[in-house]
Amino acid sequence: PPPPPPPPPPPPSSSLASLEGSGLGREASHDAPFNSVITAYARSSDPRAADRALAVLARLEDLSPLLRVGATVTSYNAAMDCCAKRGEPGRALDTFERMRGKGVTPDSTSYDTVLNAFARDDKVGSAERAWEFLCQLEEERTSGESNFVPSSVSYSTIINAFARASGKDHGGLSAARKAKEIYERLLDRTLDGTVHGFADPFANSCFLNCCANVRGARSERKEALIMAIDAFEDMKRRPDVAGEPNQYTFGTMMKACTRLSSDEAERRRLMESLFVQACGRGALSGAVLGQFLRHTPSQVSARAILSLGGSKREIPDSWYRNVPRKHWPAPMTNNDDGYY
């Protein structure tokens, strides 16, 4: 008969029991075994994973006098990550403050984990709490209490949080307006050198997506579309600050135009203009081409493609020269629904 299947791996709680039962608490010289258990809880489907991870962290803190090394920033980061993945941003923030109270200095992962915890939470007010936390970090840096410098990713994370809210009843246009304020703050920080590194186009795409998610009255959608167009045009004028437009920029801008345009004529005009620009910049991905074909009449899309030197079965290489290979557009087929 075939050999019996191997036993399933023990759940994180079994790992913790083994850790405690082995007497490792008295003999360990570092926090790695505890961190492994906390990380296992973060990856598990246990509904009480956050409780258990924090219990392991508390045990490590209690055993610190017996160990040569107690809870480290890695231990706290793992526990905060577990709280974030369980949709408990408040507990992640409490763990962050607890870490600082213990005299452990947070690193960039600590700050970004708390921001992510609020950004991925759908509860009312989560985006605002993420923004308040970042403002607090900016004030602490100015006063000398902290040397953490928020990155463009930090700002983009918060803009994404408002993008989630802008598509909900409690967000809407007010969420897009707040995202605009945050995006402009990022551009100012990039311009004065506070935010280091290369100009990142991701933040622009996050803001465009926030505008695209706005629903409501026609006047609200019009204002959101104007904000998106202004940000898109500013990006082209200042690529050294906002980054170069890429396939994601054009794809998200097309999404905004299809959702927010006031009538079919405006939608058609904007989509055709974006298609021509994407081809000129070598940013025509399969997704961008797909949106153009889906949201414009076939005679309009065919005319635009032919006018640029393409055809239904041949897409010039120059149109997607700056797009990663896996996102290249495929040749169009002669079907009846306008898709390629």
C-alpha positions in Angstrom: 0.0 0.0 0.0 1.2 3.6 -0.6 2.9 5.3 2.4 0.6 7.5 4.5 0.7 11.2 3.7 3.0 13.3 5.9 1.3 15.0 8.9 0.2 18.7 8.3 2.5 21.4 9.6 1.7 22.4 13.2 -0.3 25.6 13.6 1.4 28.7 15.0 -0.1 28.0 18.4 1.7 24.6 18.5 4.9 26.4 17.6 4.4 28.7 20.5 3.7 25.8 22.9 6.9 24.1 21.7 8.8 27.3 22.2 7.6 27.8 25.7 7.8 24.1 26.7 11.4 23.8 25.6 12.6 26.3 28.2 13.9 28.5 25.4 12.7 31.5 27.3 15.6 31.0 29.8 18.3 29.9 27.3 17.7 32.0 24.1 20.2 34.7 23.3 18.2 36.5 20.7 14.6 37.3 19.7 14.5 35.4 16.4 12.5 32.3 17.6 9.8 34.6 19.0 9.8 36.7 15.9 9.3 33.6 13.8 6.2 32.7 15.8 4.7 36.2 15.5 5.3 36.2 11.7 3.6 32.8 11.5 0.5 34.3 13.1 0.6 37.2 10.6 0.5 34.6 7.8 -2.1 32.4 9.4 -5.9 32.4 9.0 -6.5 32.2 12.7 -9.2 34.8 13.6 -7.4 35.4 16.9 -4.0 35.8 15.3 -3.5 39.4 16.4 -4.3 38.4 20.1 -1.8 35.6 19.9 0.9 37.6 18.2 0.7 40.3 20.9 0.7 37.6 23.6 4.0 36.3 22.2 5.4 39.9 22.1 4.3 40.4 25.7 6.0 37.2 26.7 9.2 38.3 25.0 9.0 41.6 26.9 8.5 39.8 30.2 11.5 37.6 29.5 13.8 40.4 28.5 15.6 40.5 31.9 16.5 36.8 31.4 17.7 37.3 27.8 20.8 39.0 26.5 18.5 40.6 23.8 14.8 41.4 24.4 12.1 42.5 22.0 13.6 44.4 19.1 12.2 46.6 16.4 11.8 43.5 14.3 9.6 41.9 17.0 7.3 45.0 17.1 7.2 45.3 13.4 6.0 41.7 13.0 3.3 42.3 15.6 2.1 45.5 14.0 2.0 43.7 10.6 -0.2 41.0 12.1 -2.6 43.7 13.4 -2.6 45.4 10.0 -3.5 42.2 8.2 -6.3 41.5 10.6 -7.8 45.0 10.0 -7.0 46.3 13.4 -5.0 49.6 12.7 -5.7 50.9 16.2 -3.9 48.0 17.8 -1.0 48.5 15.3 -0.7 52.1 16.4 -0.9 51.1 20.1 1.9 48.6 19.5 3.9 51.4 17.8 3.5 53.7 20.8 4.3 50.7 23.1 7.5 50.2 21.3 8.6 53.8 21.7 7.6 53.6 25.3 10.0 50.7 25.8 12.8 52.8 24.3 13.0 50.8 21.0 13.6 53.2 18.1 11.2 52.6 15.2 12.6 52.2 11.6 11.1 53.1 8.3 9.2 49.7 8.2 7.6 50.6 11.6 6.2 53.9 10.3 5.0 52.5 6.9 3.4 49.5 8.6 1.2 51.8 10.7 0.3 53.9 7.6 -0.5 50.7 5.7 -2.7 49.5 8.5 -4.9 52.5 8.3 -4.8 52.7 4.5 -6.1 49.2 3.9 -8.9 49.6 6.5 -12.4 50.4 5.1 -13.8 51.9 8.2 -15.0 55.6 8.2 -12.2 57.9 9.2 -9.3 55.5 8.6 -7.8 57.6 5.8 -8.0 60.7 8.0 -6.2 58.9 10.8 -3.4 57.8 8.5 -3.0 61.4 7.4 -2.9 62.6 11.0 -0.3 60.1 11.8 1.9 61.3 8.9 1.4 64.9 10.0 2.5 63.9 13.5 5.7 62.3 12.0 6.4 65.5 10.1 6.1 67.6 13.2 8.3 65.2 15.2 11.0 65.5 12.5 10.8 69.3 12.5 11.1 69.4 16.3 14.0 66.9 16.3 12.1 64.2 18.1 12.5 61.8 15.2 14.7 61.6 12.1 12.2 59.7 10.0 11.7 61.3 6.6 8.4 60.2 4.9 9.0 58.8 1.4 6.9 59.2 -1.7 5.6 55.7 -0.9 4.3 57.0 2.5 2.3 59.8 0.8 1.1 57.5 -1.9 -0.2 55.0 0.7 -2.3 57.8 2.2 -3.6 59.0 -1.2 -4.6 55.4 -1.8 -6.5 55.3 1.4 -8.5 58.4 0.3 -9.0 56.7 -3.1 -10.8 53.9 -1.3 -12.9 56.4 0.5 -13.7 58.5 -2.6 -15.8 55.7 -4.0 -17.9 55.3 -0.9 -20.8 57.4 0.4 -18.8 58.8 3.2 -15.9 59.9 0.9 -16.8 61.2 -2.5 -15.5 64.5 -3.7 -14.3 65.6 -0.3 -11.9 62.6 -0.2 -10.6 63.6 -3.7 -10.0 67.2 -2.5 -8.1 65.9 0.5 -6.1 63.6 -1.7 -5.2 66.6 -3.9 -3.9 68.5 -0.8 -1.7 65.5 0.1 -0.5 65.0 -3.4 0.5 68.7 -3.7 2.2 68.5 -0.3 4.3 65.6 -1.7 5.2 67.6 -4.8 6.3 70.5 -2.6 8.4 68.2 -0.4 10.0 66.7 -3.5 10.8 70.1 -4.9 12.4 71.4 -1.7 14.5 68.2 -1.3 12.7 66.9 1.9 11.6 63.8 0.0 14.7 62.2 -1.4 15.1 59.8 -4.4 13.8 59.8 -7.9 10.5 61.4 -8.9 7.9 58.6 -8.6 4.9 58.6 -11.0 3.0 56.1 -8.7 1.7 58.9 -6.5 0.1 60.6 -9.5 -1.6 57.4 -10.5 -3.0 57.1 -7.0 -4.4 60.5 -7.1 -5.9 60.0 -10.6 -7.5 56.8 -9.3 -9.0 58.8 -6.4 -10.6 61.2 -8.8 -11.9 58.4 -11.0 -13.7 56.8 -8.0 -15.8 59.9 -7.3 -19.5 59.4 -7.8 -22.4 61.8 -7.2 -23.8 64.8 -9.0 -22.7 65.9 -12.4 -21.0 69.0 -11.0 -19.0 66.8 -8.6 -17.8 64.5 -11.3 -16.9 67.5 -13.4 -14.7 68.9 -10.6 -13.0 65.6 -10.1 -12.3 65.3 -13.8 -10.8 68.8 -13.8 -8.6 67.9 -10.9 -7.4 64.8 -12.7 -6.6 66.6 -15.9 -4.7 69.4 -14.1 -2.6 66.8 -12.3 -1.9 64.9 -15.5 -0.9 68.1 -17.4 1.3 69.2 -14.5 3.0 65.8 -14.6 3.9 66.4 -18.2 5.3 69.8 -17.4 7.3 68.8 -14.4 8.5 65.2 -14.8 11.5 65.9 -12.6 9.0 66.5 -9.7 6.0 64.3 -10.5 7.7 61.6 -12.6 7.3 60.6 -16.2 3.9 59.5 -17.4 3.8 55.7 -17.9 1.3 53.0 -18.9 -0.3 53.2 -15.5 -0.7 56.9 -15.7 -2.5 56.7 -19.0 -4.6 53.7 -17.9 -5.8 55.5 -14.8 -6.4 58.7 -16.7 -8.5 56.8 -19.2 -10.5 55.3 -16.3 -11.1 58.8 -15.0 -12.3 60.1 -18.4 -14.7 57.2 -19.0 -16.3 57.5 -15.6 -16.4 61.3 -15.2 -17.0 62.7 -18.7 -20.2 64.7 -19.0 -21.2 63.3 -22.4 -20.2 60.9 -25.2 -18.5 63.6 -27.3 -16.2 64.7 -24.4 -15.4 61.1 -23.6 -14.5 60.3 -27.2 -12.3 63.5 -27.5 -10.4 62.8 -24.3 -9.9 59.1 -25.0 -8.5 59.8 -28.5 -6.1 62.4 -27.2 -4.8 60.1 -24.4 -4.4 57.2 -27.0 -2.3 59.5 -29.3 -0.2 60.7 -26.3 0.4 57.1 -25.0 1.6 56.0 -28.4 3.9 59.0 -28.7 5.5 58.3 -25.3 5.8 54.5 -26.0 3.4 53.8 -23.1 0.7 51.8 -24.9 0.2 48.7 -22.8 -2.4 46.0 -23.5 -4.6 47.5 -20.8 -4.4 51.0 -22.3 -5.2 49.8 -25.8 -8.0 47.7 -24.4 -9.6 50.7 -22.6 -9.4 52.8 -25.8 -11.1 50.1 -27.9 -13.8 49.4 -25.4 -14.8 53.0 -24.8 -14.6 54.6 -28.2 -16.7 53.7 -31.3 -14.9 51.3 -33.7 -14.7 53.9 -36.5 -13.0 56.4 -34.2 -10.5 53.9 -32.8 -9.7 52.6 -36.3 -9.2 56.1 -37.7 -6.8 57.0 -34.8 -4.8 53.8 -35.2 -4.4 54.2 -39.0 -3.5 57.9 -38.7 -0.5 57.0 -36.5 0.8 54.3 -38.9 -0.7 51.3 -37.2 -3.1 48.7 -38.5 -5.5 46.2 -37.1 -3.0 43.4 -37.2 0.3 45.3 -36.7 1.1 47.6 -33.7 4.3 49.5 -34.2 7.0 48.7 -31.7 7.5 52.4 -30.9 4.1 52.6 -29.4 5.1 50.3 -26.5 8.8 50.8 -26.4 8.7 51.9 -22.7 6.3 49.1 -21.5 7.6 45.9 -19.8 7.3 42.9 -22.2 4.6 41.2 -20.1 2.3 44.2 -20.7 2.8 44.5 -24.4 -0.4 44.8 -26.5 -1.4 41.8 -28.6 -2.4 42.1 -32.3 -6.1 42.8 -32.7 -8.4 40.2 -34.1 -11.3 40.8 -36.4 -14.2 40.1 -34.0 -17.5 42.0 -33.7 -17.3 43.4 -30.3 -14.4 45.8 -30.8 -12.0 43.9 -28.5 -8.5 42.8 -29.5 
